[in-house]
Amino acid sequence: PQSDDFEQVIGTNRIGDEAIRGDNEVPQHIKNQYDEVRHEPAYGLYFVKKNGLSGVYDKKLDKEIIAPQYETISLVSFENNVKIFGVRKNGKLGMVRSDNSIVIPIEFDNVKPDRTLNAFILQKDGKKGLYVRNTHYPYIAPKYNDIISKTEIEVTHRWSFNLFSVKTDGGEGFVGENGVEFFKD
């Protein structure tokens, strides 16, 4: 839980600021189950550790939602009322939902939020890809040298399609949030 693998992108306070928010009392039955418990009252969560591994206990559900199995875990996003966690396992980074289902496979060297792109930059073997927040499209595999900018194309008053300017070994082009590439030959 004490990790900077992922920056929190869901609010202005970083996880760990719970001491100034009050309601820090952890029930004894939760303390008894784990080696360490850190309360996150703003989101109704307890970040827990057992045998050196991290997981998550949901206060409202009063149950463990992610068993301690990760080197680090951080709450990084809310999407369609689902909490998304950044995790590290075997030295690699990925993202999981609150039911521990995979959002981004745990295979990346770096995962970094980019507020201007409204996405997470995924890095693997020196290449970059994207996970676009709040979209139903899968993540974009890391095969670009750089992701330069984003253009929003308004489709309806409630939805815009994102088009990202990217660099490859062969030049520059665009990739849509759906992964479709547009390059000049």
C-alpha positions, 0 to 999 in steps of 0.5 A: 500500500505504501507505493508510488507505482501509480499516482492517484488520478481520481481526486486531489488527495493521494491515498495515504492522506486518510489521517487528516480525513477522520474516521480512522478506526479499524474494527478489531475483526479486520485487524485480526485478519491481517499483519497491517491495515490502512484505512481509506475512509473517503472510498470505504476501503482498507488496504491490507497486508498479510505475509508481505503481500497487499490486498483490499477489504471493502468496508461497506461489503464487510469483506475482502474483495482482493486477497493479499497477493500483490507486492503493491496496490493503489486505487487509481480510477473510478470507471462506471462505478467500479474501482480500478486498482493499480497492482505490482506482481513479480515486478510487473505492473497492471490494473484490476477491478474491485472483483480482481478481474484484469483490466490491464495484464500484469506485464508492464514495466511502467503504467503512468496516468496522463491527465491531458490524455485522460489515459494511462501510458503503458510501457513495455520494452521501451514502447508505449501504449494506452489504456483510455479511461471510461471507454469500452475498448480494450487497451492499446498495445505498447508499440509506439515510441511516443504518444504526443497528443490527443484530439477529441472528435465529438460524436454526440453531446455525451461522447467524443472519440479520442484520436491520439498522435503517435510516433513510430520508427517509421514516422508519425500517425494516429491511433484511435481509442479503439486501436485503429491506426491511421498512418501515411505510407 
